[in-house]
């Protein structure tokens, strides 16, 4: 089955700096790569996703890039704000299932 | 309103006492799944179901059972809970399995003493 690795496990940045979280996956059949944000005590919520026929996708301060050849994808957050502080999960989905990375705890210091 | 509903949200129980965590979705989704979340380990999949009467093991199925008799419901059963099953549990659903957005329930905090 699919195996997703996520790095770093913790990330601390100053407000206004950029943050990058990286994930690798193992199953070449995976074709859908979502990112979820989980605030303390709440459920994970989808923030952005990308499909295998696209190399990059942006939504305001958030962008995701995908390199299918290398089987890795990344989340980029620019101009970070304190409200970006949360745990972020990447995931990879082949046709039948979805598996998550272990998560990155992002802290944005004011 | 589209939603995934789990119950109970919070439960403290004793070792060995069977319990069921219910999950229901109102989006007519084929795919449903259970995850447990533990510090530093992320979301680990327990079981998933691609449709009615079709279930498969995830990464950590030991000590759990599931059933999918109806499309909307996917209960998680702990036949004989143990303290190492103390965790935060999430039910999730999506349409047509992989390749689609997963929607999570609010989570169930389970403590086994």
Interface residues (C-beta under 8 A of the other chain):
Chain A: X6 X9 X31 X32 X34 X42 X43 X44 X45 X46 X49 X51 X89 X91 X93 X94 X95 X96 X97 X98 X99 X100 X101 X102 X103
Chain B: X33 X35 X40 X41 X42 X43 X44 X45 X48 X50 X59 X90 X94 X97 X98 X99 X100 X101 X102 X104 X105 X106 X107
